[in-house]
Every structure is written in structure tokens, then in C-alpha cells.
Amino acid sequence: MSFSIEGKTAIVTGAANGVGLAIARHFANKGANVMLADMDEPQLVKECKGSDDDSSIRYFAGDLRERLTMANLLSATLDAFDRVDILINGSRQLLTSDPLDLEDDTMETLLSQNLTTAYRMTQLVSRRMIKQAAGQEEGQVGAIVNLSSIAARRTHPELLGYSVSCAALDQMTRSMAVALAPHRIRVNAVAFGSVMSSSLKDTLREHKSYRSDIEDHTPLGRIAAPRELAESVQFLSCEGAGFVTGQIMTVDGGRTLLDPVAAPAH
């Protein structure tokens, strides 16, 4: 059983920072060809600076909510690497909102960013995977991993749009897994809890007590390192996970195992 992704070509969206960037770096370190995609071009340039001579790393800047931008991303990937074997749908956004505010369009914004973009990228890239595998009788044709969140299973009214978009993404993952299974393309998701991303670091600097709150509600008692999430994504992407599809892998240190209402003291 091989967990290697060496020589594979991966598109990672949402790769300018945070978890998406950690995954892109990890894949590159493991020998994969990586196309980093995000709308934040200055940050992409900054992160890829010094890798100009590295033929295994490229970046693409654009708004992936636009169909033409998606098509251009795929074309840029094929121009650079000739094929695509792995898609990581990591482009995601988290916004708070008031569920009773009639003027609030957060739900529409997050469904577009967190669900529709991943759905359309999956459609586009899977069609290319099928085409390039013509005549291939066996083996994995492609792997797609969606980045989700444990928010899909928790209830936080102020995160209604985010929670709903993640729950919808989980269901899309299952449905596309069944649709693409005959083509030997696997589709899975990683639902994660608190990961020490740059945004979380900023939050912890402003709200110092938040760290202990997270740790107290996590059985493993700590916040995950981005590398730990990247390794879970690698597993779902590699041929060693060849019989795993339609699954939502929870990487949260056990946080969803706890009842948020504490039992009374004896």
C-alpha cells in the first residue's frame, strides 16, 4: 500500500494562506507538482517567491467563483504539468451573521464561496481526469478532497451561513463520490476543528482566553498544527486510500465527541 503522491499533479484552491497553503507546501515537499490557486495574487507571489526555478510549483490568481477563471486555472495547470491527478477544494470563507436580519446576504455569499465553487471545480476537473485516463484499465484515475468543518454538525446561530454551506458541501461530497465512482475517481472531505492558521493566531492575540476555551473542549487538549490536517488530506489523495470514497474524515482532536452541556458535579 502506497501513501506516496510523488509525481502526481495537484490543484489546491485557497492556497494563498492558512490551511490551503499548508496543504500546498506539504504536497510540494512530498514530491507532487502543485498549482496554488487563490484570488490574493500578492500573497501568492510572496509565498511562491524563491520557487521560480522549481518546476514543480506554479500559482494562478483569480476569482474562482467565475466559470471562465476556473477554466483558465485548469488550462494553466495543463500547460505547466500536462495533467491533473488531485483536486483539493480549499477555497473557503467564514463570516458571522444575524439569522434574523432580512438584509443580510451572508448565506448567499458563503454558499457561493464554500459550496458552488467546489462543485463546479469538481465537475470541471473530473471531466479532465476522465479524458486523460482513456484506455487506462485499472488504478486510481483521480482523487478529490473537499475542506469542510465540524461546524456542519454543530449549532452556532451566528455561523448559520457557514454551517449550512459546510453541511451542503458534505452532502455534495457523498453524491459526487457515487457519481464519479464508475470512473474510478474518489471524492472525500476533511471536516476539521480548530487549526493553528494565521487567522486563528490573530484571533488568539485579540482574545487570549479563547485558546483555553478551545483546549478545554477538545479531548486531546490542544489546537491542531496545519501539518496534521495536510497529512490527512494526503492520505485521502493517495492510492493507499484507494477504497475510501464518500467519507467525511473528522480531524478535530475529539471535539465533536463532547456534549457541550457539562454533566452536574457529584
C-alpha angles and dihedrals in degrees: 000000000000125000092180122124093180112143093012120125118231134186112207116190122199087033102142094090146344122024095347091056091047090054093048092050092046092050091049090050089052092056102263126137105243133199110196112206129189140128092242099089098173090055092047090051090049094049094045094045109124093025094086090109092046106098091195096065129067135156136212125196123204148102105281092197085080118081094216091054090053091051091049091050091054091047091050090051092050092047090053102039107010093231146031124226104165134037121194111192098204101144103117141145135204121205132165122225146170109254090208097052107107092196095053112109095182092116092057092044094052095043088054095046101037103031115018095045092052091046094052093044089051091051094048099044096041090056089055091047090053092048096049091048094059107140094015104130101190145004133060115322096188147332129221124192123188122202110228135160142235084242085086088072100034129076117234111150092199088058096046096128093046093046093049093047091051093047089050090048090054091053091046088053092056094045095048090046090061093042093051099038093092087058092051092245114137123211122195139151138218115219107197137188125206114346123180096247125155091261092052090048089055091049092049091052090055097040108033095179091058092079094059090045091055093045092048090055095046117079092212087054101226147073118262122251114235088241090065092057091045091054091052089052090049091054092053090047099051130084090246086076090051095133095046117097138142092024130137104212110205114215105177109117089254096301095138090054092071127087104230089219107079119224115251116265116255 
